[in-house]
Amino acid sequence: MFTFCWNRSSWDDATDSPVLGTIADRTTRPIINSLPADEVEVVREPRTGFDEDGMPRLNLYSNGRKTYAVSPEPAHEVSVLLSHGMADKGIRRSCEAQFDYIVLPGPLYGDADERHPHLGYPKLDPIFRGEVEPLPRDSRVRVLYAPTHGGGSEMDHWNDTAPPGIRAAGRTTWWKKDAVLKALDPQVFDVVFCPHPRYREDKSVTFREFVNADVVIADGGSTLWEALALGIPVVVPTFALDPSAFSLKTLEGRAYYEGWFRQVYSAGDLARRVYQASEYGPLSKERRIREQALPAPLRGFSGEAHAYWLLNDMKRW
């Protein structure tokens, strides 16, 4: 049995059931659809003990262990940390000792070995396959702006009138989103604003909004890398961000210090740079890094790659 353990923000405690359209749903659904239906279960908490065939339980996690009640870990399990996002932030490295396997989207996230297979990023599969209907739009430049969160627990967020006094608060433009939005003339730019799921009542994740976006404005979250993987040019409003909040050991830190994306250092220059990105597309660095972040053979087929690995290549003992 393949047991998918969804995170808190993807689960309805009142009905004890999964919530569709959330991050766990989007990132695991293509895997689930590629596995035998009678061998899959979606639960909130991991299973413990042996299964009916005498095999250790196979738990596939959407988050680190601290978001689950079973601590430090269930007995006799085989544990797999799936990608609940494409951001780095050092999360996979900090979870290294918690799981038997940690899935990586591609070589940008580390070398592949038995414990760290490169299996892509299932969330984007339906977009690559042309299965997602775009939002209506007009002739204006379509800009997707999706700031990440600034620290705190998975479900509870800080008062959004002021950032929390922690370093992580600097990795998002959420606290200065008004300055970003005001810099883009609505006569020229059609801005689709997508808050992080923790700020949305339905906890839905940015998804359909990518389909016909000309430019993505991102900061320190997965949107940065999802746009890169989809081939959409990225603009980073550095004037509303604190890059010092990122360790140079993270991908985000390297990206900002090495200039992988278009960075804007004043609000007055944002419109020009966004329009430039819409005209010329991704930078050459973005094009090169794209293959490392999500290799071409896995674009649209990451769910199948995960399923094949689970069924054929992963060792459970």
C-alpha positions in Angstrom: 0.0 0.0 0.0 1.2 3.5 -0.9 0.3 5.8 1.9 0.3 9.5 1.0 0.5 11.6 4.1 -0.8 15.1 3.3 0.2 18.2 5.2 -2.0 20.2 7.6 -3.0 22.9 5.1 -4.2 20.3 2.6 -6.4 18.5 5.1 -9.9 19.4 6.5 -9.9 18.4 10.2 -13.6 18.9 10.5 -14.5 16.2 7.9 -11.2 14.3 8.2 -10.7 14.4 4.5 -8.3 15.8 1.9 -8.8 19.3 0.3 -8.6 19.4 -3.4 -6.6 22.2 -5.1 -4.1 22.4 -2.2 -0.4 21.9 -2.4 -0.4 18.2 -1.4 -3.2 17.6 -3.9 -1.4 19.3 -6.8 2.0 17.7 -6.1 0.8 14.1 -5.4 -2.2 13.7 -7.7 -0.2 12.9 -10.8 1.7 10.2 -8.8 -1.5 8.8 -7.4 -3.1 8.7 -10.9 -0.1 6.7 -12.1 -0.4 4.0 -9.4 -2.8 1.1 -9.1 -5.9 2.6 -7.5 -6.4 -0.2 -5.0 -2.9 0.2 -3.7 -3.2 3.9 -2.8 -4.5 5.7 0.3 -4.5 9.4 1.2 -4.3 10.1 4.9 -3.4 12.9 7.3 -1.1 10.8 9.6 1.4 8.1 8.6 0.7 4.4 9.2 2.8 2.4 11.6 3.6 -1.4 11.8 3.6 -3.9 9.0 1.1 -4.2 6.2 -1.1 -7.2 5.4 1.8 -8.7 3.3 4.3 -8.4 6.2 6.0 -5.5 4.5 7.0 -2.3 6.4 4.6 0.6 5.9 5.5 2.9 3.0 4.7 6.5 4.0 5.1 9.2 1.5 5.2 12.6 3.2 4.3 16.0 1.9 6.2 17.9 4.7 8.8 17.4 7.3 8.0 15.3 10.3 7.2 18.2 12.7 3.9 18.7 11.0 2.7 15.2 11.8 1.6 13.8 15.2 3.7 10.6 15.0 7.1 11.5 16.5 9.9 10.9 16.0 8.7 8.3 13.4 6.4 5.3 13.1 7.8 1.8 13.7 8.8 -0.3 10.8 8.1 2.3 8.1 9.9 3.1 4.9 9.7 6.9 4.6 9.8 9.1 1.5 9.9 12.9 1.5 8.2 14.1 -1.7 8.6 17.7 -3.1 5.8 19.9 -1.7 7.5 22.8 -3.6 10.4 23.6 -5.8 12.0 26.1 -3.4 15.1 25.1 -1.6 15.5 27.2 1.6 17.7 24.4 3.0 14.6 22.3 3.9 15.6 19.1 2.2 19.1 19.3 3.8 17.6 19.9 7.3 15.3 16.8 6.8 18.1 14.5 5.7 18.1 12.4 8.8 14.3 12.1 9.0 13.6 10.1 5.9 14.9 7.0 4.1 14.4 8.7 0.8 14.3 12.4 -0.3 13.0 12.9 -3.8 14.7 15.7 -5.8 13.2 17.4 -8.9 16.5 17.5 -10.8 20.3 17.9 -10.6 20.1 21.5 -9.5 19.0 20.2 -6.1 21.8 17.7 -5.6 23.4 14.6 -7.2 21.2 11.6 -7.7 21.9 8.4 -5.7 19.8 5.6 -4.2 18.4 7.8 -1.5 17.9 10.9 -3.6 16.3 10.0 -7.0 15.7 12.7 -9.6 12.0 12.3 -10.3 10.8 15.8 -11.4 8.0 17.8 -10.1 4.5 16.4 -10.6 2.5 19.5 -9.9 3.4 21.0 -13.3 2.5 17.8 -15.3 -1.0 18.9 -16.3 0.3 22.3 -17.4 3.0 20.8 -19.6 0.4 18.4 -21.1 -1.9 21.3 -22.0 -4.6 20.0 -19.7 -5.2 23.2 -17.8 -7.5 25.9 -19.2 -6.0 29.4 -19.0 -7.7 32.3 -17.3 -9.4 34.9 -19.6 -7.1 37.7 -20.6 -6.8 40.8 -22.8 -4.0 42.4 -24.7 -2.2 43.8 -21.7 1.0 42.1 -20.4 -0.2 39.4 -18.1 1.9 39.4 -14.8 1.6 36.7 -12.2 2.7 38.0 -8.8 2.8 35.3 -6.1 4.8 36.2 -3.0 5.8 33.4 -0.6 5.2 33.5 3.2 7.6 35.1 5.7 8.0 32.4 8.3 5.8 30.8 10.9 3.9 27.5 11.0 2.3 25.8 8.2 -1.3 26.8 9.0 -0.9 29.9 11.3 0.4 33.1 9.8 1.6 36.2 11.4 -0.4 39.5 11.5 0.1 40.7 8.0 0.4 44.3 8.9 4.0 43.8 10.0 6.6 41.1 9.5 7.6 38.8 12.3 11.0 39.5 14.0 12.7 36.5 12.4 15.2 36.2 9.6 12.8 34.3 7.3 10.6 37.4 7.1 13.1 38.9 4.7 12.7 36.2 2.0 9.3 37.4 0.9 7.9 40.6 -0.6 4.6 40.0 1.1 5.2 42.7 3.6 5.8 45.3 0.8 3.3 43.9 -1.7 1.5 47.2 -2.1 4.7 48.9 -3.4 5.1 46.1 -5.9 1.5 46.3 -7.1 1.4 50.2 -7.3 4.5 50.2 -9.5 2.6 48.5 -12.4 0.2 50.6 -14.4 -3.1 48.7 -14.8 -3.4 50.3 -18.3 -0.3 48.3 -19.4 -0.2 45.3 -17.0 -2.8 42.8 -16.0 -1.6 41.7 -12.6 -2.9 38.4 -11.2 -2.1 38.5 -7.5 -1.8 35.1 -5.9 -1.1 35.0 -2.2 0.6 32.0 -0.6 -2.0 29.3 0.3 -1.7 30.1 4.0 -3.3 33.5 3.2 -6.1 32.0 1.2 -9.3 30.8 2.8 -9.5 27.7 0.6 -5.7 27.0 0.9 -5.4 26.6 -2.8 -2.1 26.8 -4.5 -1.0 28.9 -7.5 -1.6 26.7 -10.5 -3.9 27.7 -13.4 -2.6 31.3 -13.2 0.7 30.1 -14.7 -0.8 29.0 -18.0 -0.9 32.3 -19.9 1.3 34.5 -17.8 3.9 36.5 -19.8 6.0 37.3 -16.7 6.2 36.0 -13.1 7.2 38.3 -10.2 8.5 36.1 -7.5 10.8 36.2 -4.4 11.9 33.3 -2.3 9.2 30.6 -2.8 8.5 27.8 -5.2 6.9 30.2 -7.7 10.4 31.3 -8.7 11.4 27.8 -9.7 8.1 26.8 -11.1 8.2 29.7 -13.5 11.7 28.8 -14.4 10.7 25.2 -15.2 7.8 26.4 -17.3 10.0 28.8 -19.3 8.3 32.0 -18.0 10.7 34.9 -17.4 11.1 35.9 -13.8 11.5 39.3 -12.3 12.5 39.7 -8.7 11.6 43.0 -6.9 14.7 43.0 -4.8 13.8 46.5 -3.5 11.0 44.7 -1.5 13.1 41.7 -0.5 16.0 41.1 1.9 18.4 38.7 0.1 20.5 38.5 3.3 17.7 36.3 4.7 18.9 33.6 2.4 21.9 31.4 3.1 24.4 31.1 0.3 24.0 27.3 0.8 20.4 27.6 -0.6 19.5 27.8 -4.3 17.7 31.1 -3.6 20.8 32.6 -2.0 22.9 31.6 -5.0 20.4 32.8 -7.5 20.3 36.3 -6.0 24.0 36.7 -5.3 24.9 35.3 -8.8 22.2 37.1 -10.7 20.3 34.2 -12.2 17.2 36.3 -12.7 16.2 39.9 -13.5 16.5 41.8 -10.2 14.9 45.2 -9.7 16.4 47.5 -7.1 13.9 50.4 -7.1 10.1 50.4 -7.5 10.4 53.0 -10.2 12.3 50.6 -12.4 9.9 47.6 -12.0 7.5 48.4 -14.8 10.4 48.7 -17.3 12.0 45.5 -16.3 8.7 43.6 -16.4 7.9 44.9 -19.8 11.4 44.0 -21.0 11.0 40.5 -19.7 7.7 40.1 -21.6 9.4 41.3 -24.8 12.6 39.2 -24.6 11.7 36.2 -22.4 13.9 34.4 -20.0 17.6 35.3 -19.6 20.2 33.0 -21.0 21.0 31.9 -17.4 17.4 31.0 -16.8 17.4 28.9 -19.9 20.5 27.0 -18.8 19.4 26.5 -15.3 15.9 25.3 -16.4 17.3 21.9 -17.6 19.0 21.3 -14.2 15.9 22.3 -12.2 13.5 20.1 -14.2 15.0 18.1 -17.0 13.0 18.0 -20.3 12.2 14.2 -20.1 10.4 14.8 -16.8 8.3 17.7 -17.9 4.8 16.4 -18.0 5.9 12.9 -16.9 7.0 13.5 -13.3 4.0 11.7 -11.8 4.8 8.6 -14.0 8.5 8.8 -13.0 7.6 8.8 -9.3 5.2 5.8 -9.8 7.7 3.8 -11.8 10.4 4.4 -9.1 7.9 3.4 -6.3 6.8 0.2 -8.2 10.1 -0.9 -9.6 13.3 0.8 -8.3 12.7 1.7 -4.7 14.0 -0.8 -2.1 11.6 -1.3 0.9 13.9 -3.4 3.1 
